[in-house]
Amino acid sequence: MTAASTDGSVAGRPLDGSPLVSVAELATALDSADPPVLLDIRWQLGGPPGAGEFAAGHLPGAQYIDLDSELAALPGAAGRHPLPDPEVFGAAVRRAGVRADRPVVVYDAGPATSAARAWWLLRWSGHRDVRVLDGGLAAWRAAGLPESTGQTPAPAGDFEPAPGQLPTLDAGQAAALARIGLLLDARAGERYRGEVEPIDPRAGHIPGAVSAPTTENLGPDGRFLPAAALAERFRALGAGDRKADEVGVYCGSGVTAAHELLALTVAGFGAALYPGSWSEWSADPDNPAATGHQPG
């Protein structure tokens, strides 16, 4: 496991002590004299880039970041969404105005799947004050708050990524963790069980992994469950009193796994990301694939 951590302090003016920010809190912060940097991370698997939707309407002052080209490297042996080149990632967030001493808020269309990828990458690369808009653009619109069109260039940022500030796993470490710790599979249950596989080379899951679909992190309104409810969920899945280095998460390509890591953080648990996830694991014929229900 590759792991590093900051001292836990927060640079800049934090919105609150949670990795989530509500619509009301964000609206207030955006009206302040020192608003956070706001990043739009709209993306959908197999869909067109979110730039068109961004141009048609976005939160005032937001800057668009493309997940496929700026929050991931090119697909290959390391999976469909490998971690990005730090220089490419750094250039993208600086263009969007990200500074080391200013809070950042990221959002997407609603469930926070792609926004969580940006949240995790910024934290992994050393930014200490990053929040995700709970409920995303859908919650903002439901509150009847204003939107903007087009995009005004942001003042250049100064954030220089320092990768490695959050723990990651390679394939061998993920396999070992599934045996001796807790490895959560954040994909839909039917993909975990091997009943369907719409995109990756083989169906199934890493042997010993436990099914934990990200959809179960959310309530009917598309917002994250309260911290206590999330903690109960992850304790039931086996997180319990495990140390952070005994818990890992993967998904199809390392994107929705960040959503699970965000939920774990809200619940008070630490965990590592397997960036290659099932797209890397299933492409290697030497890696076994299990099917059916989780053990036990």
Secondary structure, DSSP 4 states (H G I P E B T S, - for coil): -B-----S---S--S-SSSEE-HHHHHHHHTSSSPPEEEE----TTS--THHHHHH-B-TT-EE--HHHHSS--SBTTBSSPPPPHHHHHHHHHHTT--TTS-EEEE-SSS-HHHHHHHHHHHHTT-S-EEEETTHHHHHHHTT---B-S-PPPPP--------SS-B--HHHHHHHHHHSEEEE-S-HHHHTTS--SSSSS-SB-TT-EE--GGGGB-TTSSBPPHHHHHHHHHHHT-TT--GGGEEEE-SSSSHHHHHHHHHHHHT---EE-SSHHHHHTTSTTS--B-SSPP-
